[in-house]
Amino acid sequence: MPGDLTRAYGRSPFLSARVAQALASRVRSRFASLLVAGAIPRPGAGQGVLLYTNHPSWWDPAVFATLQTKLFKDRPGFGPIEARALSTYPFLNRAGFIGLDPKEPASIRRFLQEARSILKRGGVFWITAQGRFADVRERPLAIRPGVAHLAASCRTALIVPVALEYVSGAGSRSEIAVLFGTPLEAGEGLRPSSLTATLEAALEETMDLLAERVVAGEFSGFEAVFGRRDERDDGPGGVYALFRRLITGLTSVGRRGHRNAQT
């Protein structure tokens, strides 16, 4: 077992920071704001945090990296990546990504062993529990059984359901809304098969609560990781400003053409 968790399983603190910075920069450039609410985990010394989420977009890992650097900057963060992708981009292992081939039992065992070690030593582990892209309205919710196996083996860790939505509105850029649910306890001797239903119910409840807030447009209890919802990036004015620039450009071209015709 590696002694320094920040360098565990091939992770490089320097490269992890650079990759997280690059991902956060992409998120900031693509989205108007990142808003968070709910029971943001406050782990004790040496206590791990397992954050299991829904999976609405391929942007999710970049959002996790952004949240990691903002909310858990004093703890190393890790997460799974498809083994095939890791073979194509091996440097991602240095950024804290753990390879997983869900069709290979040996890969699953190795992944669970490493993730368990990370959590028992106070690390933060992000995982998209559905194991595939899924619409936020999809019900009933189904998560991969490995999430319960991991949670059941780390009873001292905080196990937190996290709901994500990408919200389109009046602005030209979407916003990201994240709701942290109530931390769970795996319970002594609880079987993974029973724990799966508990984890699914908790995540579904968190997703439903977030959906209610999004539909109602009620974001008063959210904090901005970046951006501010009361200061939209452009709103309808952004479209009108685009029209004005287009008209100005066409007018300018027309005037030049008219002058050229006169000479």
C-alpha positions as CSV (number, residue, x, y, z in Angstrom):
1,M,0.0,0.0,0.0
2,P,1.6,3.4,-1.0
3,G,2.6,5.5,2.0
4,D,1.7,8.9,0.5
5,L,-1.9,9.1,-0.6
6,T,-1.2,12.1,-2.8
7,R,1.1,9.8,-4.8
8,A,-1.0,6.6,-4.5
9,Y,-1.5,4.3,-7.5
10,G,0.6,6.4,-9.8
11,R,-0.9,9.8,-8.9
12,S,1.2,12.9,-9.3
13,P,0.2,15.9,-7.2
14,F,1.7,18.3,-9.9
15,L,0.0,16.6,-12.9
16,S,-3.3,16.2,-10.9
17,A,-3.3,19.9,-10.2
18,R,-2.5,20.8,-13.8
19,V,-5.2,18.5,-15.2
20,A,-7.8,19.8,-12.7
21,Q,-6.9,23.4,-13.5
22,A,-7.3,22.7,-17.3
23,L,-10.7,20.9,-16.8
24,A,-11.9,23.7,-14.5
25,S,-10.9,26.3,-17.1
26,R,-12.9,24.4,-19.7
27,V,-16.0,24.3,-17.5
28,R,-15.7,28.1,-16.7
29,S,-15.5,28.9,-20.4
30,R,-18.4,26.7,-21.4
31,F,-20.9,27.4,-18.6
32,A,-22.2,30.6,-17.1
33,S,-22.1,29.4,-13.5
34,L,-21.6,26.4,-11.2
35,L,-24.1,26.4,-8.3
36,V,-23.9,24.1,-5.2
37,A,-26.3,23.5,-2.3
38,G,-27.1,20.9,0.3
39,A,-25.0,19.0,2.9
40,I,-21.5,19.7,1.5
41,P,-19.3,17.0,3.3
42,R,-17.1,18.1,6.2
43,P,-15.1,14.9,6.8
44,G,-13.1,14.4,10.0
45,A,-9.4,13.9,10.1
46,G,-8.5,10.8,8.0
47,Q,-12.1,10.2,7.1
48,G,-12.7,9.4,3.4
49,V,-15.5,10.7,1.3
50,L,-17.4,8.6,-1.4
51,L,-19.4,10.9,-3.6
52,Y,-21.7,8.9,-5.9
53,T,-23.6,10.8,-8.6
54,N,-26.0,10.5,-11.5
55,H,-24.4,10.7,-14.9
56,P,-26.2,13.2,-17.2
57,S,-23.3,14.4,-19.3
58,W,-19.7,13.8,-20.5
59,W,-18.9,17.1,-18.7
60,D,-19.4,15.3,-15.3
61,P,-15.7,14.4,-14.7
62,A,-14.7,18.0,-15.5
63,V,-17.3,19.3,-13.0
64,F,-16.0,16.9,-10.4
65,A,-12.5,18.2,-10.9
66,T,-13.8,21.8,-10.5
67,L,-15.6,20.9,-7.3
68,Q,-12.7,18.9,-5.9
69,T,-10.3,21.9,-6.2
70,K,-12.9,24.2,-4.6
71,L,-14.4,22.0,-1.8
72,F,-11.8,19.4,-1.0
73,K,-8.5,21.2,-1.9
74,D,-6.8,19.7,1.2
75,R,-7.5,16.1,0.2
76,P,-6.4,14.1,-2.9
77,G,-9.2,13.3,-5.3
78,F,-9.6,10.1,-7.4
79,G,-12.2,8.6,-9.7
80,P,-12.7,5.7,-12.2
81,I,-12.0,5.8,-15.9
82,E,-12.6,3.2,-18.5
83,A,-9.5,1.0,-18.9
84,R,-9.7,1.4,-22.6
85,A,-9.5,5.2,-22.3
86,L,-6.7,5.0,-19.9
87,S,-4.7,2.9,-22.3
88,T,-5.1,5.7,-24.9
89,Y,-4.3,8.5,-22.4
90,P,-2.1,6.8,-19.8
91,F,-1.1,10.2,-18.3
92,L,-4.6,10.3,-16.7
93,N,-3.5,7.7,-14.2
94,R,-1.0,10.3,-13.0
95,A,-4.0,12.7,-12.5
96,G,-5.8,10.3,-10.1
97,F,-7.9,8.3,-12.5
98,I,-8.2,4.6,-11.7
99,G,-8.7,2.2,-14.6
100,L,-11.7,-0.1,-14.7
101,D,-12.9,-2.7,-17.2
102,P,-16.4,-3.6,-16.0
103,K,-16.3,-6.8,-18.0
104,E,-13.1,-8.1,-16.4
105,P,-13.5,-9.6,-12.8
106,A,-9.8,-9.1,-12.1
107,S,-10.0,-5.4,-13.1
108,I,-13.1,-5.0,-10.9
109,R,-11.4,-6.6,-7.9
110,R,-8.3,-4.4,-8.4
111,F,-10.4,-1.3,-8.7
112,L,-12.4,-2.0,-5.6
113,Q,-9.2,-2.7,-3.6
114,E,-7.6,0.5,-4.7
115,A,-10.7,2.6,-4.1
116,R,-11.2,1.0,-0.7
117,S,-7.6,1.9,0.3
118,I,-8.1,5.5,-0.9
119,L,-11.2,5.9,1.2
120,K,-9.9,4.3,4.3
121,R,-6.9,6.7,4.2
122,G,-9.0,9.8,4.0
123,G,-9.1,10.4,0.2
124,V,-12.1,11.7,-1.9
125,F,-13.5,9.4,-4.5
126,W,-16.0,10.5,-7.2
127,I,-18.0,7.9,-9.0
128,T,-20.9,8.1,-11.5
129,A,-23.0,5.4,-10.0
130,Q,-25.2,4.6,-12.9
131,G,-22.2,3.6,-15.0
132,R,-23.6,5.1,-18.2
133,F,-25.1,8.4,-19.4
134,A,-28.7,8.7,-18.3
135,D,-31.4,11.4,-18.4
136,V,-32.0,13.1,-15.1
137,R,-35.7,12.1,-15.3
138,E,-35.1,8.4,-15.8
139,R,-36.9,6.3,-13.2
140,P,-36.5,3.9,-11.5
141,L,-32.9,4.8,-10.8
142,A,-30.5,1.9,-11.1
143,I,-26.9,2.1,-9.9
144,R,-24.0,-0.3,-10.5
145,P,-23.6,-3.0,-7.7
146,G,-20.0,-2.1,-7.3
147,V,-20.9,1.2,-5.6
148,A,-22.6,-0.7,-2.8
149,H,-19.7,-3.2,-2.5
150,L,-17.3,-0.2,-2.1
151,A,-19.6,1.6,0.4
152,A,-20.1,-1.6,2.5
153,S,-16.4,-2.1,2.8
154,C,-15.7,1.5,4.0
155,R,-18.0,2.0,6.9
156,T,-16.0,4.9,8.4
157,A,-16.2,7.0,5.2
158,L,-18.9,9.6,4.4
159,I,-21.1,8.2,1.6
160,V,-22.8,11.1,-0.1
161,P,-25.4,11.1,-2.9
162,V,-24.8,14.0,-5.3
163,A,-27.3,15.2,-8.0
164,L,-26.2,17.2,-11.1
165,E,-28.3,19.0,-13.7
166,Y,-27.2,21.2,-16.6
167,V,-29.8,24.0,-16.8
168,S,-30.6,26.0,-19.9
169,G,-32.2,29.4,-19.5
170,A,-32.3,32.8,-20.9
171,G,-28.6,33.1,-21.2
172,S,-26.5,31.8,-24.1
173,R,-24.6,29.5,-21.8
174,S,-26.1,26.8,-19.6
175,E,-25.6,26.6,-15.9
176,I,-24.7,23.7,-13.7
177,A,-26.7,22.9,-10.5
178,V,-25.3,20.5,-7.9
179,L,-27.1,19.3,-4.8
180,F,-25.3,17.3,-2.1
181,G,-27.6,14.9,-0.3
182,T,-27.5,13.7,3.3
183,P,-24.5,11.6,4.1
184,L,-25.3,7.9,4.6
185,E,-23.8,5.2,6.9
186,A,-23.2,1.8,5.4
187,G,-24.1,0.1,8.7
188,E,-22.3,-2.8,10.4
189,G,-22.8,-6.1,8.6
190,L,-25.2,-4.6,6.0
191,R,-25.1,-6.7,2.8
192,P,-24.2,-4.9,-0.5
193,S,-27.5,-6.2,-2.1
194,S,-29.5,-4.4,0.6
195,L,-27.3,-1.3,0.5
196,T,-27.8,-0.9,-3.2
197,A,-31.5,-0.1,-2.7
198,T,-30.7,2.3,0.1
199,L,-28.1,4.2,-2.1
200,E,-30.5,4.3,-5.0
201,A,-33.3,5.7,-2.9
202,A,-31.0,8.4,-1.4
203,L,-29.7,9.5,-4.8
204,E,-33.2,9.5,-6.4
205,E,-34.5,11.6,-3.6
206,T,-31.6,14.1,-4.0
207,M,-32.2,14.2,-7.8
208,D,-35.9,14.8,-7.2
209,L,-35.2,17.7,-4.8
210,L,-32.8,19.3,-7.3
211,A,-35.3,18.9,-10.1
212,E,-38.0,20.7,-8.0
213,R,-35.6,23.6,-7.5
214,V,-34.6,23.7,-11.1
215,V,-38.2,23.6,-12.4
216,A,-39.2,26.3,-10.0
217,G,-36.2,28.4,-10.8
218,E,-35.4,28.6,-7.1
219,F,-31.7,28.9,-6.5
220,S,-31.7,31.2,-3.5
221,G,-30.0,28.6,-1.3
222,F,-27.2,27.8,-3.7
223,E,-23.6,29.1,-3.6
224,A,-21.7,29.9,-6.7
225,V,-18.4,28.1,-7.2
226,F,-18.0,30.5,-10.1
227,G,-20.5,32.9,-11.8
228,R,-23.5,34.4,-10.1
229,R,-27.1,33.6,-11.0
230,D,-28.3,37.1,-10.3
231,E,-25.7,38.5,-12.7
232,R,-26.3,36.4,-15.9
233,D,-23.7,36.4,-18.5
234,D,-25.9,38.0,-21.1
235,G,-29.6,36.9,-21.0
236,P,-31.9,37.9,-23.8
237,G,-29.7,40.9,-24.3
238,G,-26.9,38.6,-25.5
239,V,-29.0,37.6,-28.5
240,Y,-30.0,41.2,-29.2
241,A,-26.4,42.3,-28.8
242,L,-25.5,39.6,-31.4
243,F,-28.1,41.0,-33.7
244,R,-26.8,44.6,-33.2
245,R,-23.2,43.5,-34.0
246,L,-24.5,41.7,-37.1
247,I,-26.5,44.7,-38.3
248,T,-23.6,47.0,-37.6
249,G,-21.3,44.8,-39.6
250,L,-23.7,44.6,-42.5
251,T,-24.3,48.3,-42.4
252,S,-20.5,49.0,-42.4
253,V,-20.0,46.7,-45.4
254,G,-22.9,48.4,-47.2
255,R,-21.4,51.8,-46.6
256,R,-18.0,50.8,-47.9
257,G,-19.6,49.3,-51.0
258,H,-21.6,52.5,-51.6
259,R,-18.4,54.6,-51.3
260,N,-16.6,52.3,-53.7
261,A,-19.4,52.5,-56.2
262,Q,-19.2,56.3,-56.1
263,T,-15.4,56.5,-56.8
